[in-house]
């Protein structure tokens, strides 16, 4: 069975084998699935999710399930794995083959890796059913608190700077201690933050709280987090309430080199149910920092997995648009990206956009280097809050209308917060509830939309005319 995906500049020919479509794929290696303590994790996911199916692969070769995923086209795919299996090369493989489920260049299933310090920890994560509405936010770097119900951030750049937002109030700047270690610990243990955000220097063994000045650390031992202040005081962290963790600018926080890795401690002793993390030292930042643009700064629009993959789609679109020679490259070692980019000629589109070869290298470096841990179908959303624009998808028979409605006048499409790296100007993304096929754009081609079987994307127009109609009308049919 074949159908066409049409955009202004793309024509995707997609082949689907006739098979039963499932909603949720559970994927595990033969060694993990032979361990009865981990079988309980797999069974918990199968019990939790309707229309699920379990697939197995030889250890170290997750790509061998690709043909089965092509046939079943799951909306979600959860890789259940012991921590020892999860190398950075393994993560890169998953990124790459989940883009090959069909012929468009984008990720074709919302995936996550469900692991834990041990099987008991992984089972706790897999068994979590209640959706999370995030109202309490804490951060070790600047975040857009105006879009949060309540929260606090501690500055990594300026000693003692704190910004706090109480429920129903505007954010206010405060002055605190230079050593913010204990205060940050208490945001987890006492305030019970439901979203925790970090940036700055880190390794698999710790997070350095201050970026430009001396401050304390978060460290871990045997799966237990603790704060270590500048006086050498050890402050235990036990924070079991379910939460999301976003180390958007940290090096290596997603890299599990052994059982002492920080990522496993966040999962075990800090109640983290979903998190992202770089598996490498980060220097560009698009794949990490951009998740704030979609998740925190568009509160209530996306769950965390949707926000993560919206940002992945945005990154791939940027590669496809400005660095087409690099977009198709697949590397298991991101450090190869700069050398590969140096051999490419800068495109005219990239020149006009003010981009350099280094940007292409950074995008390629980031693309497969950030991991998503947790059950991707578990729903964690920011509480509804202030939006810069509305977006809606209306379906009448086989005709769809995707519309953007500016809410902040001429500033509606501008960046909300620019702390970090590669921030703002993200495309507008909407994930379809069900896959579609036989797509034909009727109106709105001037917006250069990208429409695939599972999402629509409009590149950020940048200049906003509040009186203009920003909409794309297209015809499509549901795919089985």
NORBEL-V492151 format. One record per residue. PSI is psi in whole degrees, 0 to 359 (* if undefined). BURIAL is 1 if it has 9 or more other ideal C-beta (glycine too) atoms within 8 Angstrom, else 0. D_LAST is the distance of its C-alpha to the last C-alpha in Angstrom with 2 decimals. Layout:
psi=PSI burial=BURIAL d_last=D_LAST
psi=PSI burial=BURIAL d_last=D_LAST
//
This chain:
psi=134 burial=0 d_last=11.03
psi=150 burial=0 d_last=12.48
psi=168 burial=1 d_last=12.41
psi=140 burial=1 d_last=15.21
psi=121 burial=1 d_last=15.93
psi=134 burial=1 d_last=19.10
psi=179 burial=1 d_last=21.90
psi=321 burial=0 d_last=25.56
psi=5 burial=0 d_last=26.54
psi=144 burial=1 d_last=23.53
psi=110 burial=0 d_last=21.27
psi=125 burial=1 d_last=18.66
psi=117 burial=0 d_last=17.23
psi=130 burial=1 d_last=14.32
psi=127 burial=0 d_last=13.57
psi=130 burial=1 d_last=10.73
psi=140 burial=0 d_last=11.62
psi=122 burial=0 d_last=9.51
psi=167 burial=0 d_last=9.66
psi=124 burial=0 d_last=8.84
psi=136 burial=1 d_last=7.67
psi=163 burial=1 d_last=10.75
psi=328 burial=1 d_last=12.34
psi=119 burial=1 d_last=15.77
psi=134 burial=1 d_last=17.38
psi=121 burial=1 d_last=21.09
psi=131 burial=1 d_last=22.96
psi=153 burial=1 d_last=26.61
psi=161 burial=1 d_last=29.34
psi=329 burial=1 d_last=30.96
psi=317 burial=1 d_last=34.16
psi=317 burial=1 d_last=32.80
psi=351 burial=1 d_last=30.87
psi=352 burial=0 d_last=34.15
psi=116 burial=1 d_last=35.94
psi=329 burial=0 d_last=35.74
psi=331 burial=1 d_last=36.35
psi=337 burial=1 d_last=33.20
psi=325 burial=1 d_last=31.19
psi=324 burial=1 d_last=31.84
psi=313 burial=1 d_last=30.12
psi=316 burial=1 d_last=27.01
psi=324 burial=0 d_last=27.10
psi=320 burial=1 d_last=27.58
psi=317 burial=1 d_last=24.39
psi=323 burial=1 d_last=22.43
psi=327 burial=0 d_last=24.10
psi=326 burial=1 d_last=23.47
psi=125 burial=1 d_last=19.74
psi=158 burial=0 d_last=17.12
psi=51 burial=0 d_last=14.24
psi=159 burial=1 d_last=16.51
psi=145 burial=1 d_last=17.54
psi=133 burial=1 d_last=20.81
psi=148 burial=1 d_last=21.49
psi=154 burial=1 d_last=25.02
psi=157 burial=1 d_last=26.87
psi=139 burial=0 d_last=30.56
psi=133 burial=1 d_last=32.56
psi=356 burial=0 d_last=32.72
psi=61 burial=0 d_last=29.73
psi=336 burial=1 d_last=26.59
psi=346 burial=1 d_last=25.12
psi=353 burial=0 d_last=24.82
psi=1 burial=1 d_last=21.56
psi=312 burial=1 d_last=19.92
psi=325 burial=0 d_last=18.30
psi=324 burial=1 d_last=16.83
psi=324 burial=1 d_last=15.45
psi=320 burial=1 d_last=14.01
psi=326 burial=1 d_last=12.17
psi=343 burial=1 d_last=11.03
psi=56 burial=1 d_last=10.67
psi=143 burial=1 d_last=12.46
psi=321 burial=1 d_last=13.28
psi=146 burial=1 d_last=16.76
psi=123 burial=1 d_last=18.92
psi=120 burial=1 d_last=22.36
psi=113 burial=1 d_last=25.03
psi=121 burial=1 d_last=27.70
psi=141 burial=1 d_last=30.95
psi=151 burial=1 d_last=34.68
psi=331 burial=1 d_last=36.49
psi=341 burial=0 d_last=38.20
psi=340 burial=1 d_last=35.04
psi=82 burial=1 d_last=34.21
psi=165 burial=0 d_last=36.07
psi=328 burial=1 d_last=35.52
psi=323 burial=0 d_last=34.43
psi=316 burial=1 d_last=31.81
psi=316 burial=1 d_last=30.48
psi=319 burial=1 d_last=30.48
psi=317 burial=1 d_last=28.52
psi=314 burial=1 d_last=25.73
psi=313 burial=1 d_last=25.67
psi=315 burial=1 d_last=25.56
psi=340 burial=1 d_last=22.98
psi=353 burial=1 d_last=20.45
psi=355 burial=1 d_last=20.72
psi=14 burial=0 d_last=19.83
psi=326 burial=1 d_last=16.31
psi=190 burial=1 d_last=15.41
psi=356 burial=0 d_last=18.05
psi=162 burial=1 d_last=18.87
psi=2 burial=0 d_last=21.96
psi=161 burial=1 d_last=20.75
psi=132 burial=1 d_last=19.98
psi=0 burial=1 d_last=16.30
psi=143 burial=1 d_last=16.51
psi=108 burial=1 d_last=19.01
psi=157 burial=1 d_last=21.45
psi=159 burial=1 d_last=24.76
psi=118 burial=1 d_last=27.50
psi=113 burial=1 d_last=28.80
psi=189 burial=1 d_last=32.40
psi=173 burial=1 d_last=35.73
psi=323 burial=1 d_last=39.46
psi=181 burial=1 d_last=39.01
psi=325 burial=1 d_last=36.56
psi=316 burial=0 d_last=37.89
psi=315 burial=1 d_last=37.13
psi=323 burial=1 d_last=33.59
psi=322 burial=1 d_last=33.08
psi=317 burial=1 d_last=34.31
psi=314 burial=1 d_last=31.73
psi=329 burial=1 d_last=28.86
psi=352 burial=0 d_last=30.10
psi=121 burial=1 d_last=30.24
psi=322 burial=0 d_last=27.95
psi=124 burial=0 d_last=29.60
psi=154 burial=0 d_last=28.26
psi=124 burial=1 d_last=31.00
psi=115 burial=0 d_last=32.18
psi=117 burial=1 d_last=34.64
psi=333 burial=1 d_last=37.90
psi=120 burial=1 d_last=40.45
psi=137 burial=1 d_last=40.47
psi=148 burial=1 d_last=43.07
psi=150 burial=1 d_last=43.50
psi=14 burial=1 d_last=45.96
psi=166 burial=1 d_last=45.24
psi=131 burial=0 d_last=44.87
psi=162 burial=1 d_last=41.72
psi=83 burial=1 d_last=41.01
psi=340 burial=1 d_last=42.25
psi=337 burial=1 d_last=42.07
psi=8 burial=1 d_last=38.35
psi=154 burial=1 d_last=38.98
psi=310 burial=1 d_last=40.32
psi=155 burial=1 d_last=43.11
psi=182 burial=1 d_last=43.99
psi=143 burial=1 d_last=46.46
psi=145 burial=1 d_last=46.67
psi=129 burial=1 d_last=49.54
psi=133 burial=1 d_last=50.34
psi=352 burial=1 d_last=50.30
psi=328 burial=0 d_last=52.41
psi=123 burial=0 d_last=55.13
psi=129 burial=0 d_last=57.22
psi=1 burial=1 d_last=56.96
psi=129 burial=1 d_last=54.56
psi=140 burial=1 d_last=52.25
psi=129 burial=1 d_last=49.98
psi=142 burial=1 d_last=49.04
psi=120 burial=1 d_last=47.06
psi=157 burial=0 d_last=47.75
psi=126 burial=0 d_last=45.50
psi=4 burial=0 d_last=45.96
psi=169 burial=0 d_last=48.23
psi=153 burial=0 d_last=48.20
psi=143 burial=1 d_last=48.34
psi=147 burial=0 d_last=51.95
psi=137 burial=0 d_last=53.56
psi=169 burial=0 d_last=55.77
psi=128 burial=0 d_last=58.12
psi=189 burial=1 d_last=57.77
psi=149 burial=0 d_last=59.14
psi=318 burial=0 d_last=58.76
psi=106 burial=1 d_last=57.46
psi=14 burial=1 d_last=54.25
psi=305 burial=1 d_last=53.24
psi=323 burial=1 d_last=54.06
psi=318 burial=1 d_last=52.66
psi=322 burial=1 d_last=49.28
psi=317 burial=1 d_last=49.39
psi=337 burial=1 d_last=50.04
psi=335 burial=1 d_last=46.98
psi=317 burial=1 d_last=45.04
psi=324 burial=1 d_last=47.43
psi=309 burial=0 d_last=48.82
psi=334 burial=1 d_last=46.59
psi=53 burial=1 d_last=43.54
psi=141 burial=1 d_last=41.47
psi=345 burial=1 d_last=37.70
psi=130 burial=1 d_last=37.14
psi=131 burial=1 d_last=39.59
psi=136 burial=1 d_last=39.83
psi=160 burial=1 d_last=42.13
psi=190 burial=1 d_last=43.23
psi=189 burial=1 d_last=46.26
psi=140 burial=0 d_last=47.59
psi=161 burial=1 d_last=46.10
psi=185 burial=0 d_last=45.83
psi=350 burial=1 d_last=44.17
psi=354 burial=0 d_last=47.25
psi=160 burial=1 d_last=47.69
psi=127 burial=1 d_last=47.12
psi=113 burial=1 d_last=50.12
psi=316 burial=1 d_last=50.16
psi=135 burial=1 d_last=52.39
psi=318 burial=1 d_last=51.40
psi=4 burial=0 d_last=54.65
psi=164 burial=1 d_last=57.03
psi=125 burial=0 d_last=57.96
psi=190 burial=1 d_last=55.96
psi=199 burial=1 d_last=54.71
psi=157 burial=1 d_last=51.77
psi=131 burial=1 d_last=48.91
psi=180 burial=1 d_last=49.07
psi=156 burial=1 d_last=47.90
psi=128 burial=0 d_last=49.28
psi=40 burial=0 d_last=47.68
psi=8 burial=1 d_last=44.59
psi=124 burial=1 d_last=46.68
psi=150 burial=1 d_last=46.81
psi=154 burial=1 d_last=50.13
psi=145 burial=1 d_last=51.81
psi=106 burial=1 d_last=54.87
psi=180 burial=1 d_last=57.05
psi=348 burial=0 d_last=59.71
psi=4 burial=0 d_last=62.39
psi=9 burial=0 d_last=60.62
psi=131 burial=0 d_last=59.58
psi=122 burial=0 d_last=56.60
psi=104 burial=1 d_last=54.38
psi=146 burial=0 d_last=51.79
psi=112 burial=1 d_last=48.29
psi=109 burial=0 d_last=46.59
psi=81 burial=1 d_last=43.76
psi=349 burial=0 d_last=41.29
psi=138 burial=0 d_last=39.38
psi=138 burial=1 d_last=35.71
psi=169 burial=1 d_last=35.41
psi=140 burial=1 d_last=33.82
psi=129 burial=1 d_last=35.99
psi=87 burial=1 d_last=35.86
psi=68 burial=1 d_last=38.47
psi=335 burial=1 d_last=37.37
psi=9 burial=1 d_last=40.51
psi=137 burial=1 d_last=41.77
psi=141 burial=1 d_last=42.25
psi=4 burial=1 d_last=41.00
psi=339 burial=1 d_last=39.95
psi=357 burial=1 d_last=36.61
psi=121 burial=1 d_last=38.35
psi=98 burial=1 d_last=38.94
psi=333 burial=0 d_last=41.88
psi=190 burial=0 d_last=42.97
psi=349 burial=0 d_last=43.08
psi=5 burial=1 d_last=45.41
psi=143 burial=1 d_last=42.85
psi=322 burial=1 d_last=42.68
psi=319 burial=1 d_last=38.89
psi=327 burial=1 d_last=39.30
psi=321 burial=1 d_last=42.05
psi=318 burial=1 d_last=39.95
psi=324 burial=1 d_last=37.33
psi=312 burial=1 d_last=40.05
psi=358 burial=1 d_last=42.71
psi=11 burial=1 d_last=41.23
psi=15 burial=1 d_last=38.21
psi=125 burial=1 d_last=35.78
psi=333 burial=1 d_last=32.20
psi=144 burial=1 d_last=30.64
psi=158 burial=1 d_last=32.48
psi=171 burial=1 d_last=32.32
psi=143 burial=1 d_last=35.10
psi=137 burial=1 d_last=36.48
psi=2 burial=1 d_last=37.10
psi=166 burial=1 d_last=39.78
psi=126 burial=0 d_last=42.65
psi=142 burial=1 d_last=41.12
psi=344 burial=0 d_last=42.80
psi=300 burial=1 d_last=40.26
psi=354 burial=1 d_last=38.14
psi=317 burial=1 d_last=35.07
psi=338 burial=1 d_last=32.53
psi=297 burial=1 d_last=34.58
psi=326 burial=1 d_last=36.31
psi=341 burial=1 d_last=33.38
psi=334 burial=1 d_last=31.58
psi=321 burial=1 d_last=34.29
psi=321 burial=1 d_last=33.31
psi=323 burial=1 d_last=29.79
psi=302 burial=1 d_last=30.53
psi=321 burial=1 d_last=34.10
psi=0 burial=1 d_last=34.58
psi=63 burial=1 d_last=31.44
psi=128 burial=1 d_last=31.96
psi=351 burial=1 d_last=29.16
psi=317 burial=0 d_last=26.54
psi=146 burial=1 d_last=25.06
psi=173 burial=0 d_last=25.20
psi=319 burial=1 d_last=27.03
psi=318 burial=1 d_last=24.17
psi=319 burial=1 d_last=22.53
psi=317 burial=1 d_last=26.01
psi=314 burial=1 d_last=26.63
psi=336 burial=1 d_last=23.57
psi=319 burial=1 d_last=24.10
psi=325 burial=1 d_last=27.51
psi=316 burial=1 d_last=26.20
psi=318 burial=1 d_last=24.04
psi=318 burial=1 d_last=27.26
psi=314 burial=1 d_last=29.31
psi=321 burial=1 d_last=27.15
psi=321 burial=1 d_last=27.07
psi=319 burial=1 d_last=30.85
psi=312 burial=1 d_last=31.23
psi=322 burial=1 d_last=29.10
psi=316 burial=1 d_last=31.03
psi=338 burial=1 d_last=34.55
psi=60 burial=1 d_last=34.72
psi=333 burial=1 d_last=32.41
psi=338 burial=0 d_last=34.68
psi=340 burial=1 d_last=34.03
psi=326 burial=1 d_last=30.35
psi=0 burial=0 d_last=29.36
psi=137 burial=0 d_last=32.06
psi=123 burial=0 d_last=31.27
psi=140 burial=1 d_last=34.18
psi=342 burial=0 d_last=34.62
psi=107 burial=0 d_last=37.84
psi=336 burial=1 d_last=37.58
psi=347 burial=0 d_last=41.32
psi=346 burial=0 d_last=40.69
psi=313 burial=1 d_last=39.12
psi=317 burial=1 d_last=42.46
psi=321 burial=0 d_last=43.84
psi=318 burial=1 d_last=40.69
psi=327 burial=1 d_last=40.67
psi=342 burial=0 d_last=44.36
psi=356 burial=0 d_last=43.68
psi=149 burial=1 d_last=41.31
psi=136 burial=0 d_last=42.52
psi=130 burial=1 d_last=41.71
psi=160 burial=1 d_last=39.44
psi=319 burial=0 d_last=40.69
psi=318 burial=0 d_last=37.90
psi=319 burial=1 d_last=39.04
psi=315 burial=1 d_last=42.66
psi=330 burial=0 d_last=41.97
psi=359 burial=0 d_last=40.18
psi=22 burial=0 d_last=43.20
psi=159 burial=1 d_last=41.44
psi=170 burial=0 d_last=43.15
psi=325 burial=1 d_last=42.33
psi=327 burial=0 d_last=42.76
psi=320 burial=1 d_last=39.74
psi=318 burial=1 d_last=37.60
psi=318 burial=1 d_last=39.07
psi=318 burial=1 d_last=38.39
psi=316 burial=1 d_last=34.73
psi=321 burial=1 d_last=34.28
psi=314 burial=1 d_last=36.38
psi=329 burial=1 d_last=34.35
psi=315 burial=1 d_last=30.83
psi=17 burial=1 d_last=30.58
psi=355 burial=1 d_last=33.55
psi=130 burial=1 d_last=32.29
psi=152 burial=1 d_last=30.64
psi=119 burial=1 d_last=28.62
psi=139 burial=1 d_last=29.83
psi=177 burial=1 d_last=28.35
psi=113 burial=1 d_last=25.20
psi=343 burial=1 d_last=22.85
psi=353 burial=1 d_last=21.06
psi=133 burial=1 d_last=24.47
psi=112 burial=0 d_last=25.07
psi=115 burial=1 d_last=28.30
psi=149 burial=1 d_last=28.92
psi=145 burial=1 d_last=32.08
psi=146 burial=1 d_last=33.43
psi=139 burial=0 d_last=32.83
psi=197 burial=1 d_last=35.50
psi=131 burial=0 d_last=36.77
psi=150 burial=1 d_last=34.34
psi=336 burial=1 d_last=35.37
psi=152 burial=1 d_last=32.56
psi=151 burial=0 d_last=29.73
psi=140 burial=1 d_last=26.20
psi=150 burial=0 d_last=23.59
psi=118 burial=1 d_last=20.14
psi=132 burial=0 d_last=19.91
psi=127 burial=0 d_last=16.98
psi=110 burial=0 d_last=18.00
psi=241 burial=0 d_last=15.54
psi=15 burial=0 d_last=13.86
psi=130 burial=1 d_last=16.93
psi=141 burial=1 d_last=17.44
psi=116 burial=1 d_last=20.98
psi=123 burial=1 d_last=21.92
psi=139 burial=1 d_last=25.62
psi=132 burial=1 d_last=28.44
psi=108 burial=1 d_last=31.50
psi=139 burial=1 d_last=34.64
psi=350 burial=0 d_last=36.62
psi=35 burial=0 d_last=39.54
psi=221 burial=0 d_last=40.67
psi=345 burial=0 d_last=41.31
psi=7 burial=0 d_last=40.74
psi=330 burial=1 d_last=37.17
psi=5 burial=1 d_last=35.62
psi=161 burial=1 d_last=38.51
psi=144 burial=0 d_last=38.62
psi=318 burial=1 d_last=39.35
psi=137 burial=1 d_last=41.09
psi=12 burial=0 d_last=42.23
psi=134 burial=0 d_last=43.55
psi=221 burial=1 d_last=42.55
psi=140 burial=0 d_last=41.13
psi=49 burial=1 d_last=38.60
psi=155 burial=1 d_last=37.96
psi=174 burial=1 d_last=36.52
psi=26 burial=0 d_last=34.89
psi=148 burial=1 d_last=31.39
psi=159 burial=1 d_last=28.42
psi=127 burial=1 d_last=26.47
psi=136 burial=1 d_last=23.08
psi=125 burial=1 d_last=20.28
psi=132 burial=1 d_last=17.36
psi=146 burial=1 d_last=14.07
psi=321 burial=0 d_last=12.96
psi=152 burial=0 d_last=9.24
psi=148 burial=1 d_last=8.25
psi=168 burial=1 d_last=8.47
psi=178 burial=1 d_last=9.20
psi=55 burial=1 d_last=11.88
psi=133 burial=1 d_last=14.33
psi=119 burial=0 d_last=17.73
psi=128 burial=1 d_last=20.55
psi=318 burial=0 d_last=22.72
psi=147 burial=0 d_last=25.35
psi=16 burial=1 d_last=26.67
psi=335 burial=0 d_last=26.75
psi=342 burial=0 d_last=30.25
psi=357 burial=1 d_last=28.87
psi=50 burial=1 d_last=27.32
psi=151 burial=1 d_last=23.91
psi=122 burial=1 d_last=21.58
psi=120 burial=1 d_last=17.88
psi=188 burial=1 d_last=15.39
psi=343 burial=1 d_last=11.73
psi=0 burial=1 d_last=13.09
psi=162 burial=1 d_last=16.42
psi=142 burial=1 d_last=18.90
psi=134 burial=1 d_last=22.53
psi=120 burial=1 d_last=25.67
psi=141 burial=1 d_last=28.79
psi=120 burial=1 d_last=31.56
psi=343 burial=1 d_last=33.61
psi=298 burial=0 d_last=36.69
psi=124 burial=0 d_last=38.81
psi=123 burial=1 d_last=37.78
psi=106 burial=0 d_last=38.93
psi=341 burial=0 d_last=38.40
psi=351 burial=0 d_last=38.60
psi=150 burial=0 d_last=35.84
psi=110 burial=0 d_last=32.30
psi=96 burial=1 d_last=29.96
psi=153 burial=1 d_last=26.53
psi=127 burial=1 d_last=23.64
psi=131 burial=1 d_last=21.71
psi=156 burial=1 d_last=18.57
psi=145 burial=1 d_last=15.89
psi=162 burial=1 d_last=12.19
psi=155 burial=0 d_last=8.86
psi=141 burial=0 d_last=6.02
psi=101 burial=1 d_last=3.82
psi=* burial=0 d_last=0.00
//
